Amino acid sequence: MIERAFVTLAEGQLHLRRVLGQRAEERPLLLFHASPSSSWGLEGLMNALVASGFDHPLIAPDTLGNGDSVGPALESPDIAYFADSMRRLADALGFERVDVYGAHTGARIACEFAAAFPSRVGKVVLDGIMEYDEATRRLVVENYAPQIEPDAYGRHLIWAFNFVRDQAHYFPYFQRDTEHRLAGAAAPPATLHRATLDVLKALGTYSKPYLAAFEYRAYTRLPLIEAPVLLLRPETELPVLNAAIETARSLLRAASVARVAGTDSAKAAAIAGFLGAPAAAAGAG
């Protein structure tokens, strides 16, 4: 069963979801979610990991500024700041060494966590990581995650729903034309509703992890990771992210790629197999 809890950091209370697992003595897996949602978006993967037989503790925090976590202490935090907050979370929970999984923004946080704190990491799973060229970086930084204020007529409510919905139809979502149209199906209404609530809940801070992720120089930091890395290649992923996998793999010391269906169960099977395998086998694949 997934439990919810809070841990107090210097910034205030950080919210997390967790499954303690049958073998609490095993190395925990920290799971870092994608923007702009929260660890709620990882519940399906967490349940699938448990169903697969993976019985290590699972800890999925809400990134500072997302979900039910307090906002960052800095006005313009970078990914190094968010990674350090996760190190401090591990300290607070008494975890000397962890495995890490991250999706999109969370993949950048996982990458930096592993690069900056090598002695604290066993293995790493990256689910969607790349570094944007300078022109694309400037475009998304300037347009992707605008500052939105509550509106007397409730227009911020409509904006939040369309912001979440359009990300399933276009990349980047604000370029709503044929060239940038995505082939995937839209998320179910219930999922859109829940993701919209996450954005509204953190309306004043949701943009901070986003902007940090877009600015992150992943290709400079990937070579510093000493731990074995699994790169997930879901068949439903954004083409631009899957196209970057071989570049990321070439920069890593010990990396493998898992082509999977875009389901939680498929990802869970690959993750559980990787984390349960001997470290010496991590370079294969």
PAKOLMAR-410489 format. One record per residue (C-alpha): residue number from 1; residue in three letters; z, x, y. Coordinates in nm, 3 decimals. Layout:
BEGIN
<pt n="NUM" res="ALA" w="Z" u="X" v="Y"/>
...
***
This chain:
BEGIN
<pt n="1" res="MET" w="0.000" u="0.000" v="0.000"/>
<pt n="2" res="ILE" w="-0.086" u="0.126" v="0.346"/>
<pt n="3" res="GLU" w="0.220" u="0.156" v="0.570"/>
<pt n="4" res="ARG" w="0.231" u="0.192" v="0.946"/>
<pt n="5" res="ALA" w="0.465" u="0.421" v="1.137"/>
<pt n="6" res="PHE" w="0.516" u="0.608" v="1.463"/>
<pt n="7" res="VAL" w="0.592" u="0.976" v="1.518"/>
<pt n="8" res="THR" w="0.720" u="1.101" v="1.853"/>
<pt n="9" res="LEU" w="0.530" u="1.390" v="2.011"/>
<pt n="10" res="ALA" w="0.576" u="1.541" v="2.357"/>
<pt n="11" res="GLU" w="0.330" u="1.284" v="2.495"/>
<pt n="12" res="GLY" w="0.519" u="0.989" v="2.343"/>
<pt n="13" res="GLN" w="0.466" u="0.787" v="2.027"/>
<pt n="14" res="LEU" w="0.168" u="0.854" v="1.801"/>
<pt n="15" res="HIS" w="0.081" u="0.574" v="1.561"/>
<pt n="16" res="LEU" w="-0.037" u="0.635" v="1.205"/>
<pt n="17" res="ARG" w="-0.125" u="0.466" v="0.880"/>
<pt n="18" res="ARG" w="-0.015" u="0.626" v="0.556"/>
<pt n="19" res="VAL" w="-0.006" u="0.603" v="0.180"/>
<pt n="20" res="LEU" w="0.271" u="0.818" v="0.041"/>
<pt n="21" res="GLY" w="0.104" u="0.861" v="-0.299"/>
<pt n="22" res="GLN" w="0.248" u="0.905" v="-0.643"/>
<pt n="23" res="ARG" w="0.278" u="1.282" v="-0.603"/>
<pt n="24" res="ALA" w="0.449" u="1.334" v="-0.270"/>
<pt n="25" res="GLU" w="0.483" u="1.705" v="-0.345"/>
<pt n="26" res="GLU" w="0.104" u="1.756" v="-0.337"/>
<pt n="27" res="ARG" w="-0.080" u="1.877" v="-0.028"/>
<pt n="28" res="PRO" w="-0.130" u="1.580" v="0.208"/>
<pt n="29" res="LEU" w="-0.469" u="1.471" v="0.335"/>
<pt n="30" res="LEU" w="-0.488" u="1.404" v="0.708"/>
<pt n="31" res="LEU" w="-0.773" u="1.166" v="0.798"/>
<pt n="32" res="PHE" w="-0.909" u="1.165" v="1.154"/>
<pt n="33" res="HIS" w="-1.104" u="0.856" v="1.259"/>
<pt n="34" res="ALA" w="-1.422" u="0.815" v="1.460"/>
<pt n="35" res="SER" w="-1.430" u="0.697" v="1.821"/>
<pt n="36" res="PRO" w="-1.373" u="0.448" v="1.976"/>
<pt n="37" res="SER" w="-1.169" u="0.279" v="1.704"/>
<pt n="38" res="SER" w="-0.842" u="0.375" v="1.538"/>
<pt n="39" res="SER" w="-0.707" u="0.460" v="1.195"/>
<pt n="40" res="TRP" w="-0.769" u="0.095" v="1.112"/>
<pt n="41" res="GLY" w="-1.129" u="0.202" v="1.051"/>
<pt n="42" res="LEU" w="-1.008" u="0.432" v="0.771"/>
<pt n="43" res="GLU" w="-0.817" u="0.171" v="0.572"/>
<pt n="44" res="GLY" w="-1.114" u="0.108" v="0.344"/>
<pt n="45" res="LEU" w="-1.152" u="0.478" v="0.266"/>
<pt n="46" res="MET" w="-0.779" u="0.517" v="0.210"/>
<pt n="47" res="ASN" w="-0.776" u="0.227" v="-0.034"/>
<pt n="48" res="ALA" w="-1.083" u="0.365" v="-0.209"/>
<pt n="49" res="LEU" w="-0.917" u="0.706" v="-0.245"/>
<pt n="50" res="VAL" w="-0.616" u="0.543" v="-0.408"/>
<pt n="51" res="ALA" w="-0.843" u="0.338" v="-0.636"/>
<pt n="52" res="SER" w="-1.026" u="0.658" v="-0.737"/>
<pt n="53" res="GLY" w="-0.700" u="0.802" v="-0.869"/>
<pt n="54" res="PHE" w="-0.638" u="1.038" v="-0.579"/>
<pt n="55" res="ASP" w="-0.261" u="1.034" v="-0.549"/>
<pt n="56" res="HIS" w="-0.180" u="1.284" v="-0.274"/>
<pt n="57" res="PRO" w="-0.016" u="1.154" v="0.045"/>
<pt n="58" res="LEU" w="-0.268" u="1.011" v="0.294"/>
<pt n="59" res="ILE" w="-0.192" u="1.024" v="0.666"/>
<pt n="60" res="ALA" w="-0.432" u="0.864" v="0.915"/>
<pt n="61" res="PRO" w="-0.316" u="0.897" v="1.277"/>
<pt n="62" res="ASP" w="-0.457" u="0.716" v="1.577"/>
<pt n="63" res="THR" w="-0.598" u="0.989" v="1.799"/>
<pt n="64" res="LEU" w="-0.406" u="1.016" v="2.125"/>
<pt n="65" res="GLY" w="-0.573" u="0.770" v="2.359"/>
<pt n="66" res="ASN" w="-0.696" u="0.545" v="2.076"/>
<pt n="67" res="GLY" w="-0.544" u="0.252" v="1.889"/>
<pt n="68" res="ASP" w="-0.168" u="0.226" v="1.923"/>
<pt n="69" res="SER" w="-0.108" u="0.591" v="2.013"/>
<pt n="70" res="VAL" w="-0.002" u="0.694" v="2.361"/>
<pt n="71" res="GLY" w="-0.268" u="0.850" v="2.582"/>
<pt n="72" res="PRO" w="-0.323" u="1.225" v="2.618"/>
<pt n="73" res="ALA" w="-0.104" u="1.418" v="2.861"/>
<pt n="74" res="LEU" w="-0.410" u="1.584" v="3.017"/>
<pt n="75" res="GLU" w="-0.660" u="1.417" v="3.247"/>
<pt n="76" res="SER" w="-0.954" u="1.585" v="3.073"/>
<pt n="77" res="PRO" w="-0.840" u="1.697" v="2.727"/>
<pt n="78" res="ASP" w="-1.072" u="1.895" v="2.501"/>
<pt n="79" res="ILE" w="-1.098" u="1.892" v="2.123"/>
<pt n="80" res="ALA" w="-0.863" u="2.190" v="2.104"/>
<pt n="81" res="TYR" w="-0.597" u="1.971" v="2.264"/>
<pt n="82" res="PHE" w="-0.648" u="1.692" v="2.011"/>
<pt n="83" res="ALA" w="-0.646" u="1.940" v="1.721"/>
<pt n="84" res="ASP" w="-0.320" u="2.086" v="1.849"/>
<pt n="85" res="SER" w="-0.171" u="1.737" v="1.866"/>
<pt n="86" res="MET" w="-0.250" u="1.703" v="1.495"/>
<pt n="87" res="ARG" w="-0.083" u="2.038" v="1.426"/>
<pt n="88" res="ARG" w="0.223" u="1.907" v="1.606"/>
<pt n="89" res="LEU" w="0.205" u="1.589" v="1.400"/>
<pt n="90" res="ALA" w="0.200" u="1.798" v="1.081"/>
<pt n="91" res="ASP" w="0.502" u="1.989" v="1.210"/>
<pt n="92" res="ALA" w="0.687" u="1.666" v="1.286"/>
<pt n="93" res="LEU" w="0.616" u="1.536" v="0.934"/>
<pt n="94" res="GLY" w="0.724" u="1.862" v="0.772"/>
<pt n="95" res="PHE" w="0.379" u="1.952" v="0.637"/>
<pt n="96" res="GLU" w="0.324" u="2.326" v="0.621"/>
<pt n="97" res="ARG" w="-0.029" u="2.299" v="0.478"/>
<pt n="98" res="VAL" w="-0.271" u="2.007" v="0.467"/>
<pt n="99" res="ASP" w="-0.625" u="1.911" v="0.376"/>
<pt n="100" res="VAL" w="-0.824" u="1.744" v="0.654"/>
<pt n="101" res="TYR" w="-1.101" u="1.482" v="0.667"/>
<pt n="102" res="GLY" w="-1.274" u="1.375" v="0.987"/>
<pt n="103" res="ALA" w="-1.551" u="1.135" v="1.084"/>
<pt n="104" res="HIS" w="-1.762" u="1.188" v="1.400"/>
<pt n="105" res="THR" w="-1.503" u="1.256" v="1.675"/>
<pt n="106" res="GLY" w="-1.255" u="1.306" v="1.393"/>
<pt n="107" res="ALA" w="-1.489" u="1.562" v="1.234"/>
<pt n="108" res="ARG" w="-1.472" u="1.769" v="1.552"/>
<pt n="109" res="ILE" w="-1.093" u="1.748" v="1.546"/>
<pt n="110" res="ALA" w="-1.088" u="1.849" v="1.179"/>
<pt n="111" res="CYS" w="-1.327" u="2.137" v="1.249"/>
<pt n="112" res="GLU" w="-1.113" u="2.269" v="1.533"/>
<pt n="113" res="PHE" w="-0.791" u="2.219" v="1.339"/>
<pt n="114" res="ALA" w="-0.930" u="2.435" v="1.058"/>
<pt n="115" res="ALA" w="-1.074" u="2.696" v="1.295"/>
<pt n="116" res="ALA" w="-0.764" u="2.726" v="1.514"/>
<pt n="117" res="PHE" w="-0.495" u="2.701" v="1.244"/>
<pt n="118" res="PRO" w="-0.642" u="2.858" v="0.927"/>
<pt n="119" res="SER" w="-0.305" u="2.912" v="0.761"/>
<pt n="120" res="ARG" w="-0.232" u="2.539" v="0.784"/>
<pt n="121" res="VAL" w="-0.546" u="2.417" v="0.603"/>
<pt n="122" res="GLY" w="-0.636" u="2.402" v="0.235"/>
<pt n="123" res="LYS" w="-0.974" u="2.226" v="0.233"/>
<pt n="124" res="VAL" w="-1.189" u="2.045" v="0.489"/>
<pt n="125" res="VAL" w="-1.418" u="1.740" v="0.466"/>
<pt n="126" res="LEU" w="-1.656" u="1.680" v="0.757"/>
<pt n="127" res="ASP" w="-1.827" u="1.341" v="0.781"/>
<pt n="128" res="GLY" w="-2.079" u="1.362" v="1.064"/>
<pt n="129" res="ILE" w="-2.067" u="1.676" v="1.279"/>
<pt n="130" res="MET" w="-2.318" u="1.837" v="1.509"/>
<pt n="131" res="GLU" w="-2.352" u="2.005" v="1.847"/>
<pt n="132" res="TYR" w="-2.575" u="1.839" v="2.104"/>
<pt n="133" res="ASP" w="-2.828" u="2.037" v="2.305"/>
<pt n="134" res="GLU" w="-2.744" u="2.070" v="2.673"/>
<pt n="135" res="ALA" w="-2.973" u="1.792" v="2.795"/>
<pt n="136" res="THR" w="-2.841" u="1.541" v="2.538"/>
<pt n="137" res="ARG" w="-2.485" u="1.651" v="2.602"/>
<pt n="138" res="ARG" w="-2.514" u="1.582" v="2.974"/>
<pt n="139" res="LEU" w="-2.683" u="1.249" v="2.909"/>
<pt n="140" res="VAL" w="-2.411" u="1.120" v="2.678"/>
<pt n="141" res="VAL" w="-2.121" u="1.264" v="2.879"/>
<pt n="142" res="GLU" w="-2.250" u="1.085" v="3.189"/>
<pt n="143" res="ASN" w="-2.334" u="0.753" v="3.023"/>
<pt n="144" res="TYR" w="-2.172" u="0.699" v="2.683"/>
<pt n="145" res="ALA" w="-1.807" u="0.625" v="2.760"/>
<pt n="146" res="PRO" w="-1.771" u="0.485" v="3.112"/>
<pt n="147" res="GLN" w="-1.442" u="0.412" v="3.281"/>
<pt n="148" res="ILE" w="-1.390" u="0.035" v="3.261"/>
<pt n="149" res="GLU" w="-1.131" u="-0.162" v="3.457"/>
<pt n="150" res="PRO" w="-0.999" u="-0.506" v="3.366"/>
<pt n="151" res="ASP" w="-1.202" u="-0.765" v="3.551"/>
<pt n="152" res="ALA" w="-1.078" u="-1.089" v="3.709"/>
<pt n="153" res="TYR" w="-1.363" u="-1.277" v="3.540"/>
<pt n="154" res="GLY" w="-1.314" u="-1.112" v="3.200"/>
<pt n="155" res="ARG" w="-1.638" u="-0.917" v="3.214"/>
<pt n="156" res="HIS" w="-1.463" u="-0.617" v="3.055"/>
<pt n="157" res="LEU" w="-1.417" u="-0.832" v="2.743"/>
<pt n="158" res="ILE" w="-1.791" u="-0.894" v="2.716"/>
<pt n="159" res="TRP" w="-1.864" u="-0.528" v="2.790"/>
<pt n="160" res="ALA" w="-1.634" u="-0.408" v="2.508"/>
<pt n="161" res="PHE" w="-1.798" u="-0.632" v="2.246"/>
<pt n="162" res="ASN" w="-2.149" u="-0.528" v="2.346"/>
<pt n="163" res="PHE" w="-2.046" u="-0.162" v="2.362"/>
<pt n="164" res="VAL" w="-1.929" u="-0.176" v="2.001"/>
<pt n="165" res="ARG" w="-2.217" u="-0.393" v="1.877"/>
<pt n="166" res="ASP" w="-2.496" u="-0.190" v="2.037"/>
<pt n="167" res="GLN" w="-2.379" u="0.130" v="1.870"/>
<pt n="168" res="ALA" w="-2.505" u="-0.018" v="1.542"/>
<pt n="169" res="HIS" w="-2.847" u="-0.090" v="1.694"/>
<pt n="170" res="TYR" w="-2.930" u="0.213" v="1.913"/>
<pt n="171" res="PHE" w="-2.850" u="0.579" v="1.950"/>
<pt n="172" res="PRO" w="-2.745" u="0.649" v="2.209"/>
<pt n="173" res="TYR" w="-2.643" u="0.286" v="2.247"/>
<pt n="174" res="PHE" w="-2.725" u="0.272" v="2.620"/>
<pt n="175" res="GLN" w="-3.093" u="0.352" v="2.557"/>
<pt n="176" res="ARG" w="-3.191" u="0.010" v="2.429"/>
<pt n="177" res="ASP" w="-3.558" u="0.065" v="2.349"/>
<pt n="178" res="THR" w="-3.781" u="0.098" v="2.045"/>
<pt n="179" res="GLU" w="-3.762" u="0.479" v="2.038"/>
<pt n="180" res="HIS" w="-3.384" u="0.473" v="2.002"/>
<pt n="181" res="ARG" w="-3.357" u="0.173" v="1.768"/>
<pt n="182" res="LEU" w="-3.164" u="0.231" v="1.446"/>
<pt n="183" res="ALA" w="-3.267" u="0.091" v="1.111"/>
<pt n="184" res="GLY" w="-2.923" u="0.001" v="0.982"/>
<pt n="185" res="ALA" w="-2.777" u="-0.347" v="0.967"/>
<pt n="186" res="ALA" w="-2.525" u="-0.464" v="1.222"/>
<pt n="187" res="ALA" w="-2.158" u="-0.465" v="1.131"/>
<pt n="188" res="PRO" w="-2.007" u="-0.798" v="1.019"/>
<pt n="189" res="PRO" w="-1.862" u="-1.009" v="1.302"/>
<pt n="190" res="ALA" w="-1.505" u="-0.954" v="1.179"/>
<pt n="191" res="THR" w="-1.555" u="-0.576" v="1.197"/>
<pt n="192" res="LEU" w="-1.706" u="-0.599" v="1.545"/>
<pt n="193" res="HIS" w="-1.413" u="-0.813" v="1.655"/>
<pt n="194" res="ARG" w="-1.155" u="-0.565" v="1.525"/>
<pt n="195" res="ALA" w="-1.334" u="-0.265" v="1.674"/>
<pt n="196" res="THR" w="-1.362" u="-0.447" v="2.007"/>
<pt n="197" res="LEU" w="-0.987" u="-0.505" v="2.005"/>
<pt n="198" res="ASP" w="-0.932" u="-0.133" v="1.950"/>
<pt n="199" res="VAL" w="-1.144" u="-0.053" v="2.258"/>
<pt n="200" res="LEU" w="-0.966" u="-0.312" v="2.471"/>
<pt n="201" res="LYS" w="-0.626" u="-0.194" v="2.354"/>
<pt n="202" res="ALA" w="-0.702" u="0.158" v="2.482"/>
<pt n="203" res="LEU" w="-0.936" u="0.063" v="2.766"/>
<pt n="204" res="GLY" w="-0.795" u="0.323" v="3.006"/>
<pt n="205" res="THR" w="-0.802" u="0.615" v="2.761"/>
<pt n="206" res="TYR" w="-1.065" u="0.541" v="2.491"/>
<pt n="207" res="SER" w="-1.317" u="0.763" v="2.670"/>
<pt n="208" res="LYS" w="-1.110" u="1.082" v="2.656"/>
<pt n="209" res="PRO" w="-1.158" u="1.167" v="2.285"/>
<pt n="210" res="TYR" w="-1.525" u="1.063" v="2.315"/>
<pt n="211" res="LEU" w="-1.597" u="1.298" v="2.605"/>
<pt n="212" res="ALA" w="-1.410" u="1.581" v="2.435"/>
<pt n="213" res="ALA" w="-1.624" u="1.531" v="2.123"/>
<pt n="214" res="PHE" w="-1.952" u="1.537" v="2.317"/>
<pt n="215" res="GLU" w="-1.849" u="1.857" v="2.496"/>
<pt n="216" res="TYR" w="-1.733" u="2.033" v="2.178"/>
<pt n="217" res="ARG" w="-1.928" u="2.343" v="2.072"/>
<pt n="218" res="ALA" w="-1.910" u="2.288" v="1.698"/>
<pt n="219" res="TYR" w="-2.162" u="2.556" v="1.608"/>
<pt n="220" res="THR" w="-1.945" u="2.820" v="1.772"/>
<pt n="221" res="ARG" w="-1.634" u="2.710" v="1.587"/>
<pt n="222" res="LEU" w="-1.768" u="2.635" v="1.238"/>
<pt n="223" res="PRO" w="-1.806" u="3.007" v="1.145"/>
<pt n="224" res="LEU" w="-1.433" u="3.055" v="1.210"/>
<pt n="225" res="ILE" w="-1.330" u="2.815" v="0.934"/>
<pt n="226" res="GLU" w="-1.192" u="3.009" v="0.637"/>
<pt n="227" res="ALA" w="-1.123" u="2.710" v="0.413"/>
<pt n="228" res="PRO" w="-1.379" u="2.556" v="0.174"/>
<pt n="229" res="VAL" w="-1.570" u="2.273" v="0.344"/>
<pt n="230" res="LEU" w="-1.741" u="1.963" v="0.206"/>
<pt n="231" res="LEU" w="-2.012" u="1.813" v="0.427"/>
<pt n="232" res="LEU" w="-2.072" u="1.446" v="0.351"/>
<pt n="233" res="ARG" w="-2.429" u="1.316" v="0.383"/>
<pt n="234" res="PRO" w="-2.408" u="0.934" v="0.362"/>
<pt n="235" res="GLU" w="-2.743" u="0.761" v="0.326"/>
<pt n="236" res="THR" w="-2.643" u="0.518" v="0.604"/>
<pt n="237" res="GLU" w="-2.548" u="0.788" v="0.857"/>
<pt n="238" res="LEU" w="-2.722" u="0.835" v="1.193"/>
<pt n="239" res="PRO" w="-3.038" u="1.040" v="1.128"/>
<pt n="240" res="VAL" w="-2.944" u="1.288" v="1.401"/>
<pt n="241" res="LEU" w="-2.618" u="1.366" v="1.222"/>
<pt n="242" res="ASN" w="-2.770" u="1.406" v="0.878"/>
<pt n="243" res="ALA" w="-3.040" u="1.629" v="1.028"/>
<pt n="244" res="ALA" w="-2.768" u="1.866" v="1.148"/>
<pt n="245" res="ILE" w="-2.603" u="1.914" v="0.809"/>
<pt n="246" res="GLU" w="-2.804" u="2.217" v="0.699"/>
<pt n="247" res="THR" w="-2.736" u="2.389" v="1.030"/>
<pt n="248" res="ALA" w="-2.365" u="2.328" v="0.986"/>
<pt n="249" res="ARG" w="-2.379" u="2.447" v="0.625"/>
<pt n="250" res="SER" w="-2.551" u="2.771" v="0.726"/>
<pt n="251" res="LEU" w="-2.268" u="2.849" v="0.968"/>
<pt n="252" res="LEU" w="-1.984" u="2.798" v="0.722"/>
<pt n="253" res="ARG" w="-1.840" u="3.062" v="0.490"/>
<pt n="254" res="ALA" w="-1.791" u="2.832" v="0.189"/>
<pt n="255" res="ALA" w="-1.962" u="2.494" v="0.209"/>
<pt n="256" res="SER" w="-2.110" u="2.227" v="-0.015"/>
<pt n="257" res="VAL" w="-2.300" u="1.910" v="0.065"/>
<pt n="258" res="ALA" w="-2.244" u="1.574" v="-0.104"/>
<pt n="259" res="ARG" w="-2.521" u="1.314" v="-0.076"/>
<pt n="260" res="VAL" w="-2.348" u="0.979" v="-0.110"/>
<pt n="261" res="ALA" w="-2.407" u="0.612" v="-0.055"/>
<pt n="262" res="GLY" w="-2.262" u="0.488" v="0.269"/>
<pt n="263" res="THR" w="-1.969" u="0.311" v="0.103"/>
<pt n="264" res="ASP" w="-1.601" u="0.391" v="0.106"/>
<pt n="265" res="SER" w="-1.595" u="0.414" v="-0.274"/>
<pt n="266" res="ALA" w="-1.882" u="0.666" v="-0.280"/>
<pt n="267" res="LYS" w="-1.720" u="0.880" v="-0.014"/>
<pt n="268" res="ALA" w="-1.383" u="0.857" v="-0.186"/>
<pt n="269" res="ALA" w="-1.527" u="0.978" v="-0.516"/>
<pt n="270" res="ALA" w="-1.683" u="1.282" v="-0.348"/>
<pt n="271" res="ILE" w="-1.369" u="1.361" v="-0.148"/>
<pt n="272" res="ALA" w="-1.136" u="1.322" v="-0.445"/>
<pt n="273" res="GLY" w="-1.357" u="1.543" v="-0.660"/>
<pt n="274" res="PHE" w="-1.372" u="1.812" v="-0.394"/>
<pt n="275" res="LEU" w="-1.002" u="1.816" v="-0.315"/>
<pt n="276" res="GLY" w="-0.910" u="1.817" v="-0.681"/>
<pt n="277" res="ALA" w="-1.152" u="2.097" v="-0.771"/>
<pt n="278" res="PRO" w="-1.057" u="2.466" v="-0.780"/>
<pt n="279" res="ALA" w="-1.118" u="2.640" v="-0.449"/>
<pt n="280" res="ALA" w="-1.356" u="2.886" v="-0.619"/>
<pt n="281" res="ALA" w="-1.600" u="2.604" v="-0.689"/>
<pt n="282" res="ALA" w="-1.625" u="2.486" v="-0.330"/>
<pt n="283" res="GLY" w="-1.927" u="2.697" v="-0.244"/>
<pt n="284" res="ALA" w="-2.149" u="2.528" v="-0.502"/>
<pt n="285" res="GLY" w="-2.363" u="2.224" v="-0.446"/>
***
